[in-house]
Amino acid sequence: MTDSIATLSQENDISIITLDDGKANAFSYDMLTQVNTLLAKVPRDSGALVITGRDGLFSGGFDLKTLATGDMEKISKMVQLGYHLLLELYSFDRPIVAAVSGHSIALGLFVTCSADYRIAIDDKYVCQANEVRNNMDIPMQIMEILKARVNKNYFYPAVFHSDAYSVQDSIAVGFIDEVVPKAEFMDRVMEKAKELATLPHPFYAKTKESAQADIRQKISDGIKKYEKLLDLK
């Protein structure tokens, strides 16, 4: 396990956030807090951002231990941070490359889908939105991201039926853009990030905002509805 469950490094104009809790790379309250803190340090007017996980696991989703406590205050604060992170990533001013280093499940998959380009290791890893099979629904603030990403022919099985897909099949689904051998993985990730980093500011950000305006508003409205329901500040 690393000293920190989320770290930020820099390679020229590429920022790299690495998730590694030594276990499931779960988005606990602590993990989400650290990621949001690191994200605030990433330039918004130049470069690109890479988000990756540990070897074999991008992320398994929200922290199940917190969900199992039944403590609604802890759960709601964790979930609230998760929703805000998705909106922040989806609407980020600079290009984001998700370096999918292994399994990408639930919130891990939604973070993957919030990136502008998704590259996975060619191995026996899966992508899955498993909420329905785990007795949970998918709220609007996540559904809007899935609707923008998942190809129409796969929407029912991928979202309503919680089907799991290999990273190879996830290209057709819309979860992943590219699969590369492990030995070439980070080289290809950095190559793509450097390419996207050349897109000029603010033209990239303005084009992205124009294309995403309706979706961003729906995600924001969903978060506000959730916070109002729980009377969160």
TORKOL-4160 file (C-alpha; in steps of 0.2 Angstrom, whole numbers, padded with zeros to 4 digits, m for minus):
233
<pt num="1" X="0000" Y="0000" Z="0000"/>
<pt num="2" X="0006" Y="0017" Z="m0004"/>
<pt num="3" X="0009" Y="0031" Z="0009"/>
<pt num="4" X="m0006" Y="0040" Z="0001"/>
<pt num="5" X="m0021" Y="0032" Z="m0007"/>
<pt num="6" X="m0021" Y="0045" Z="m0021"/>
<pt num="7" X="m0006" Y="0054" Z="m0028"/>
<pt num="8" X="m0002" Y="0068" Z="m0040"/>
<pt num="9" X="0013" Y="0068" Z="m0051"/>
<pt num="10" X="0018" Y="0078" Z="m0066"/>
<pt num="11" X="0027" Y="0074" Z="m0083"/>
<pt num="12" X="0030" Y="0090" Z="m0092"/>
<pt num="13" X="0012" Y="0097" Z="m0095"/>
<pt num="14" X="0003" Y="0080" Z="m0091"/>
<pt num="15" X="m0004" Y="0079" Z="m0073"/>
<pt num="16" X="m0006" Y="0061" Z="m0067"/>
<pt num="17" X="m0018" Y="0056" Z="m0053"/>
<pt num="18" X="m0015" Y="0038" Z="m0047"/>
<pt num="19" X="m0027" Y="0029" Z="m0036"/>
<pt num="20" X="m0020" Y="0015" Z="m0025"/>
<pt num="21" X="m0027" Y="0010" Z="m0008"/>
<pt num="22" X="m0019" Y="m0007" Z="m0009"/>
<pt num="23" X="m0036" Y="m0015" Z="m0010"/>
<pt num="24" X="m0051" Y="m0012" Z="m0021"/>
<pt num="25" X="m0047" Y="0006" Z="m0025"/>
<pt num="26" X="m0063" Y="0010" Z="m0017"/>
<pt num="27" X="m0070" Y="0028" Z="m0017"/>
<pt num="28" X="m0071" Y="0030" Z="0001"/>
<pt num="29" X="m0074" Y="0047" Z="0009"/>
<pt num="30" X="m0055" Y="0049" Z="0011"/>
<pt num="31" X="m0051" Y="0043" Z="m0006"/>
<pt num="32" X="m0064" Y="0056" Z="m0014"/>
<pt num="33" X="m0057" Y="0070" Z="m0003"/>
<pt num="34" X="m0039" Y="0067" Z="m0008"/>
<pt num="35" X="m0044" Y="0066" Z="m0026"/>
<pt num="36" X="m0054" Y="0082" Z="m0026"/>
<pt num="37" X="m0039" Y="0090" Z="m0017"/>
<pt num="38" X="m0027" Y="0084" Z="m0030"/>
<pt num="39" X="m0039" Y="0089" Z="m0044"/>
<pt num="40" X="m0039" Y="0107" Z="m0038"/>
<pt num="41" X="m0020" Y="0107" Z="m0041"/>
<pt num="42" X="m0021" Y="0102" Z="m0059"/>
<pt num="43" X="m0020" Y="0117" Z="m0072"/>
<pt num="44" X="m0036" Y="0121" Z="m0081"/>
<pt num="45" X="m0029" Y="0131" Z="m0095"/>
<pt num="46" X="m0015" Y="0120" Z="m0102"/>
<pt num="47" X="m0009" Y="0102" Z="m0103"/>
<pt num="48" X="m0020" Y="0086" Z="m0100"/>
<pt num="49" X="m0024" Y="0075" Z="m0085"/>
<pt num="50" X="m0022" Y="0056" Z="m0084"/>
<pt num="51" X="m0031" Y="0046" Z="m0070"/>
<pt num="52" X="m0026" Y="0028" Z="m0067"/>
<pt num="53" X="m0027" Y="0015" Z="m0054"/>
<pt num="54" X="m0016" Y="0001" Z="m0047"/>
<pt num="55" X="m0011" Y="m0014" Z="m0057"/>
<pt num="56" X="m0026" Y="m0025" Z="m0060"/>
<pt num="57" X="m0039" Y="m0013" Z="m0053"/>
<pt num="58" X="m0044" Y="0004" Z="m0059"/>
<pt num="59" X="m0058" Y="0005" Z="m0045"/>
<pt num="60" X="m0071" Y="m0006" Z="m0038"/>
<pt num="61" X="m0083" Y="0009" Z="m0035"/>
<pt num="62" X="m0090" Y="0017" Z="m0019"/>
<pt num="63" X="m0083" Y="0010" Z="m0002"/>
<pt num="64" X="m0093" Y="m0005" Z="0002"/>
<pt num="65" X="m0088" Y="m0004" Z="0020"/>
<pt num="66" X="m0095" Y="0013" Z="0022"/>
<pt num="67" X="m0111" Y="0008" Z="0013"/>
<pt num="68" X="m0113" Y="m0007" Z="0025"/>
<pt num="69" X="m0112" Y="0003" Z="0041"/>
<pt num="70" X="m0130" Y="0010" Z="0038"/>
<pt num="71" X="m0124" Y="0026" Z="0044"/>
<pt num="72" X="m0133" Y="0038" Z="0033"/>
<pt num="73" X="m0123" Y="0053" Z="0037"/>
<pt num="74" X="m0107" Y="0045" Z="0032"/>
<pt num="75" X="m0115" Y="0037" Z="0017"/>
<pt num="76" X="m0123" Y="0052" Z="0011"/>
<pt num="77" X="m0107" Y="0063" Z="0013"/>
<pt num="78" X="m0097" Y="0050" Z="0003"/>
<pt num="79" X="m0110" Y="0049" Z="m0011"/>
<pt num="80" X="m0112" Y="0067" Z="m0012"/>
<pt num="81" X="m0093" Y="0069" Z="m0015"/>
<pt num="82" X="m0094" Y="0055" Z="m0028"/>
<pt num="83" X="m0107" Y="0064" Z="m0038"/>
<pt num="84" X="m0097" Y="0081" Z="m0037"/>
<pt num="85" X="m0082" Y="0072" Z="m0043"/>
<pt num="86" X="m0091" Y="0065" Z="m0058"/>
<pt num="87" X="m0097" Y="0082" Z="m0063"/>
<pt num="88" X="m0080" Y="0090" Z="m0061"/>
<pt num="89" X="m0072" Y="0077" Z="m0072"/>
<pt num="90" X="m0085" Y="0076" Z="m0085"/>
<pt num="91" X="m0084" Y="0095" Z="m0087"/>
<pt num="92" X="m0066" Y="0097" Z="m0084"/>
<pt num="93" X="m0058" Y="0111" Z="m0095"/>
<pt num="94" X="m0043" Y="0101" Z="m0101"/>
<pt num="95" X="m0043" Y="0083" Z="m0109"/>
<pt num="96" X="m0044" Y="0069" Z="m0097"/>
<pt num="97" X="m0037" Y="0051" Z="m0102"/>
<pt num="98" X="m0043" Y="0037" Z="m0091"/>
<pt num="99" X="m0029" Y="0024" Z="m0090"/>
<pt num="100" X="m0039" Y="0009" Z="m0085"/>
<pt num="101" X="m0027" Y="m0002" Z="m0077"/>
<pt num="102" X="m0038" Y="m0016" Z="m0072"/>
<pt num="103" X="m0056" Y="m0019" Z="m0067"/>
<pt num="104" X="m0068" Y="m0004" Z="m0068"/>
<pt num="105" X="m0084" Y="m0006" Z="m0058"/>
<pt num="106" X="m0098" Y="0005" Z="m0053"/>
<pt num="107" X="m0092" Y="0022" Z="m0048"/>
<pt num="108" X="m0075" Y="0017" Z="m0055"/>
<pt num="109" X="m0083" Y="0014" Z="m0072"/>
<pt num="110" X="m0093" Y="0031" Z="m0071"/>
<pt num="111" X="m0076" Y="0040" Z="m0068"/>
<pt num="112" X="m0070" Y="0031" Z="m0083"/>
<pt num="113" X="m0085" Y="0036" Z="m0093"/>
<pt num="114" X="m0082" Y="0054" Z="m0087"/>
<pt num="115" X="m0065" Y="0055" Z="m0096"/>
<pt num="116" X="m0063" Y="0061" Z="m0113"/>
<pt num="117" X="m0053" Y="0046" Z="m0119"/>
<pt num="118" X="m0052" Y="0029" Z="m0111"/>
<pt num="119" X="m0037" Y="0016" Z="m0113"/>
<pt num="120" X="m0037" Y="m0001" Z="m0105"/>
<pt num="121" X="m0025" Y="m0015" Z="m0103"/>
<pt num="122" X="m0028" Y="m0030" Z="m0114"/>
<pt num="123" X="m0031" Y="m0043" Z="m0101"/>
<pt num="124" X="m0045" Y="m0052" Z="m0092"/>
<pt num="125" X="m0053" Y="m0036" Z="m0084"/>
<pt num="126" X="m0071" Y="m0031" Z="m0085"/>
<pt num="127" X="m0081" Y="m0015" Z="m0085"/>
<pt num="128" X="m0098" Y="m0016" Z="m0076"/>
<pt num="129" X="m0111" Y="m0005" Z="m0070"/>
<pt num="130" X="m0118" Y="m0017" Z="m0057"/>
<pt num="131" X="m0130" Y="m0006" Z="m0047"/>
<pt num="132" X="m0146" Y="m0014" Z="m0052"/>
<pt num="133" X="m0139" Y="m0032" Z="m0047"/>
<pt num="134" X="m0134" Y="m0025" Z="m0031"/>
<pt num="135" X="m0151" Y="m0018" Z="m0026"/>
<pt num="136" X="m0147" Y="0000" Z="m0031"/>
<pt num="137" X="m0154" Y="0012" Z="m0044"/>
<pt num="138" X="m0144" Y="0023" Z="m0055"/>
<pt num="139" X="m0148" Y="0041" Z="m0052"/>
<pt num="140" X="m0150" Y="0055" Z="m0065"/>
<pt num="141" X="m0133" Y="0062" Z="m0061"/>
<pt num="142" X="m0125" Y="0046" Z="m0066"/>
<pt num="143" X="m0137" Y="0041" Z="m0079"/>
<pt num="144" X="m0134" Y="0056" Z="m0090"/>
<pt num="145" X="m0116" Y="0052" Z="m0091"/>
<pt num="146" X="m0120" Y="0034" Z="m0096"/>
<pt num="147" X="m0133" Y="0040" Z="m0109"/>
<pt num="148" X="m0119" Y="0051" Z="m0117"/>
<pt num="149" X="m0107" Y="0036" Z="m0117"/>
<pt num="150" X="m0115" Y="0019" Z="m0120"/>
<pt num="151" X="m0120" Y="0014" Z="m0137"/>
<pt num="152" X="m0138" Y="0012" Z="m0140"/>
<pt num="153" X="m0138" Y="m0006" Z="m0144"/>
<pt num="154" X="m0130" Y="m0010" Z="m0128"/>
<pt num="155" X="m0139" Y="0002" Z="m0116"/>
<pt num="156" X="m0152" Y="m0011" Z="m0109"/>
<pt num="157" X="m0140" Y="m0025" Z="m0106"/>
<pt num="158" X="m0126" Y="m0013" Z="m0099"/>
<pt num="159" X="m0136" Y="m0002" Z="m0089"/>
<pt num="160" X="m0153" Y="m0010" Z="m0085"/>
<pt num="161" X="m0146" Y="m0028" Z="m0084"/>
<pt num="162" X="m0129" Y="m0024" Z="m0076"/>
<pt num="163" X="m0120" Y="m0035" Z="m0088"/>
<pt num="164" X="m0101" Y="m0036" Z="m0086"/>
<pt num="165" X="m0091" Y="m0034" Z="m0102"/>
<pt num="166" X="m0073" Y="m0038" Z="m0105"/>
<pt num="167" X="m0062" Y="m0023" Z="m0109"/>
<pt num="168" X="m0061" Y="m0029" Z="m0127"/>
<pt num="169" X="m0080" Y="m0029" Z="m0129"/>
<pt num="170" X="m0081" Y="m0013" Z="m0119"/>
<pt num="171" X="m0076" Y="m0004" Z="m0135"/>
<pt num="172" X="m0092" Y="m0009" Z="m0144"/>
<pt num="173" X="m0102" Y="m0004" Z="m0128"/>
<pt num="174" X="m0094" Y="0013" Z="m0127"/>
<pt num="175" X="m0085" Y="0011" Z="m0110"/>
<pt num="176" X="m0068" Y="0010" Z="m0118"/>
<pt num="177" X="m0060" Y="0018" Z="m0133"/>
<pt num="178" X="m0044" Y="0008" Z="m0135"/>
<pt num="179" X="m0036" Y="m0008" Z="m0128"/>
<pt num="180" X="m0017" Y="m0010" Z="m0128"/>
<pt num="181" X="m0005" Y="m0023" Z="m0122"/>
<pt num="182" X="0001" Y="m0021" Z="m0104"/>
<pt num="183" X="0019" Y="m0018" Z="m0109"/>
<pt num="184" X="0014" Y="m0003" Z="m0120"/>
<pt num="185" X="0000" Y="0003" Z="m0109"/>
<pt num="186" X="0007" Y="0019" Z="m0100"/>
<pt num="187" X="0018" Y="0023" Z="m0116"/>
<pt num="188" X="0002" Y="0024" Z="m0126"/>
<pt num="189" X="m0008" Y="0033" Z="m0112"/>
<pt num="190" X="0006" Y="0046" Z="m0111"/>
<pt num="191" X="0006" Y="0047" Z="m0130"/>
<pt num="192" X="m0012" Y="0051" Z="m0131"/>
<pt num="193" X="m0012" Y="0063" Z="m0116"/>
<pt num="194" X="0002" Y="0073" Z="m0125"/>
<pt num="195" X="m0008" Y="0073" Z="m0141"/>
<pt num="196" X="m0023" Y="0080" Z="m0132"/>
<pt num="197" X="m0013" Y="0092" Z="m0122"/>
<pt num="198" X="m0009" Y="0101" Z="m0139"/>
<pt num="199" X="m0028" Y="0106" Z="m0140"/>
<pt num="200" X="m0028" Y="0125" Z="m0137"/>
<pt num="201" X="m0036" Y="0134" Z="m0123"/>
<pt num="202" X="m0049" Y="0141" Z="m0121"/>
<pt num="203" X="m0056" Y="0134" Z="m0137"/>
<pt num="204" X="m0056" Y="0116" Z="m0131"/>
<pt num="205" X="m0065" Y="0120" Z="m0115"/>
<pt num="206" X="m0078" Y="0131" Z="m0124"/>
<pt num="207" X="m0082" Y="0118" Z="m0137"/>
<pt num="208" X="m0084" Y="0105" Z="m0123"/>
<pt num="209" X="m0095" Y="0116" Z="m0113"/>
<pt num="210" X="m0106" Y="0120" Z="m0128"/>
<pt num="211" X="m0108" Y="0101" Z="m0132"/>
<pt num="212" X="m0111" Y="0096" Z="m0114"/>
<pt num="213" X="m0122" Y="0111" Z="m0108"/>
<pt num="214" X="m0138" Y="0101" Z="m0107"/>
<pt num="215" X="m0130" Y="0086" Z="m0099"/>
<pt num="216" X="m0120" Y="0096" Z="m0086"/>
<pt num="217" X="m0136" Y="0105" Z="m0081"/>
<pt num="218" X="m0146" Y="0089" Z="m0078"/>
<pt num="219" X="m0131" Y="0082" Z="m0068"/>
<pt num="220" X="m0131" Y="0097" Z="m0058"/>
<pt num="221" X="m0149" Y="0097" Z="m0055"/>
<pt num="222" X="m0148" Y="0079" Z="m0050"/>
<pt num="223" X="m0135" Y="0083" Z="m0037"/>
<pt num="224" X="m0145" Y="0097" Z="m0030"/>
<pt num="225" X="m0161" Y="0086" Z="m0029"/>
<pt num="226" X="m0150" Y="0073" Z="m0019"/>
<pt num="227" X="m0143" Y="0086" Z="m0007"/>
<pt num="228" X="m0160" Y="0094" Z="m0004"/>
<pt num="229" X="m0168" Y="0077" Z="0000"/>
<pt num="230" X="m0154" Y="0074" Z="0013"/>
<pt num="231" X="m0154" Y="0092" Z="0018"/>
<pt num="232" X="m0135" Y="0093" Z="0015"/>
<pt num="233" X="m0125" Y="0109" Z="0014"/>
